[in-house]
Amino acid sequence: MKRKNLPVEDFTISLAGVVDLKRRGYSYRVTDEQIRRWRALPARDKLQWLEDANRLLAAALPPKTRAIQDRFRRGDL
């Protein structure tokens, strides 16, 4: 299957001015146009994007963080 590169700017989320360091977690905003573009993508492209993002995050996370995530997924936490 030939991979289609999605334009990064279409799905980039800006956290500027939205992160509150006093609270836990985070929030973000997306525009109606970003939602329309995402909905227009075929399911295969959405799943490929998700898989690519997961691989990138897994490669970038420190081993300790990955171990915690694995424990969480197994239900140990």
VOBAKE-799343 format. One record per residue (C-alpha): x negated, y, z negated; residue in one letter. Coordinates in Angstrom, 1 decimal. Layout:
BEGIN
+--------+--------+--------+------+
|     px |     py |     pz | code |
+--------+--------+--------+------+
|      X |      Y |      Z |    A |
...
+--------+--------+--------+------+
//
This chain:
BEGIN
+--------+--------+--------+------+
|     px |     py |     pz | code |
+--------+--------+--------+------+
|    0.0 |    0.0 |    0.0 |    M |
|   -1.3 |    3.4 |    1.0 |    K |
|   -1.4 |    5.7 |   -2.0 |    R |
|    0.1 |    9.1 |   -1.7 |    K |
|   -1.5 |   11.9 |   -3.6 |    N |
|    1.0 |   14.1 |   -5.4 |    L |
|    0.3 |   17.8 |   -5.6 |    P |
|   -0.9 |   18.3 |   -9.2 |    V |
|    0.6 |   21.8 |   -9.5 |    E |
|    4.0 |   20.3 |   -8.9 |    D |
|    3.9 |   18.3 |  -12.2 |    F |
|    1.5 |   20.3 |  -14.3 |    T |
|    2.9 |   21.3 |  -17.7 |    I |
|    1.7 |   24.4 |  -19.4 |    S |
|    1.5 |   24.3 |  -23.2 |    L |
|    0.5 |   27.9 |  -23.5 |    A |
|    2.6 |   29.6 |  -26.1 |    G |
|    4.6 |   26.5 |  -26.9 |    V |
|    2.3 |   24.5 |  -29.3 |    V |
|    3.0 |   25.3 |  -32.9 |    D |
|    0.0 |   24.1 |  -35.0 |    L |
|    2.0 |   24.3 |  -38.2 |    K |
|    4.4 |   21.6 |  -37.0 |    R |
|    3.7 |   18.1 |  -35.9 |    R |
|    4.2 |   17.0 |  -32.4 |    G |
|    4.5 |   19.2 |  -29.4 |    Y |
|    7.0 |   20.6 |  -26.9 |    S |
|    6.8 |   21.7 |  -23.3 |    Y |
|    8.9 |   23.3 |  -20.7 |    R |
|    9.5 |   22.4 |  -17.1 |    V |
|   11.3 |   24.4 |  -14.4 |    T |
|   14.4 |   23.4 |  -12.5 |    D |
|   12.3 |   23.2 |   -9.4 |    E |
|    9.8 |   20.8 |  -11.1 |    Q |
|   12.7 |   18.6 |  -12.1 |    I |
|   14.2 |   18.7 |   -8.5 |    R |
|   10.8 |   17.7 |   -7.0 |    R |
|   10.4 |   14.9 |   -9.5 |    W |
|   13.9 |   13.5 |   -8.9 |    R |
|   13.2 |   13.6 |   -5.2 |    A |
|   10.3 |   11.2 |   -5.5 |    L |
|   10.8 |    7.6 |   -4.8 |    P |
|   10.7 |    5.3 |   -7.8 |    A |
|    7.5 |    3.7 |   -6.5 |    R |
|    5.7 |    7.1 |   -6.5 |    D |
|    6.9 |    7.8 |  -10.0 |    K |
|    5.7 |    4.5 |  -11.3 |    L |
|    2.3 |    5.0 |   -9.6 |    Q |
|    2.0 |    8.4 |  -11.2 |    W |
|    2.8 |    6.9 |  -14.6 |    L |
|    0.2 |    4.1 |  -14.1 |    E |
|   -2.5 |    6.5 |  -13.0 |    D |
|   -1.8 |    8.8 |  -16.0 |    A |
|   -1.9 |    5.8 |  -18.3 |    N |
|   -5.3 |    4.7 |  -16.9 |    R |
|   -6.7 |    8.2 |  -17.2 |    L |
|   -5.6 |    8.6 |  -20.8 |    L |
|   -6.9 |    5.1 |  -21.7 |    A |
|  -10.3 |    5.9 |  -20.2 |    A |
|  -10.5 |    9.2 |  -22.0 |    A |
|   -9.4 |    8.2 |  -25.5 |    L |
|  -12.0 |    7.2 |  -28.1 |    P |
|  -12.0 |    3.5 |  -29.0 |    P |
|  -10.5 |    4.2 |  -32.5 |    K |
|   -7.5 |    6.0 |  -31.0 |    T |
|   -7.0 |    3.1 |  -28.5 |    R |
|   -7.1 |    0.6 |  -31.3 |    A |
|   -4.4 |    2.6 |  -33.2 |    I |
|   -2.2 |    2.7 |  -30.1 |    Q |
|   -2.6 |   -1.0 |  -29.7 |    D |
|   -1.6 |   -1.7 |  -33.3 |    R |
|    1.4 |    0.5 |  -32.8 |    F |
|    2.5 |   -1.3 |  -29.6 |    R |
|    2.2 |   -4.6 |  -31.4 |    R |
|    4.4 |   -3.3 |  -34.2 |    G |
|    1.6 |   -3.5 |  -36.8 |    D |
|    2.1 |    0.2 |  -37.7 |    L |
+--------+--------+--------+------+
//
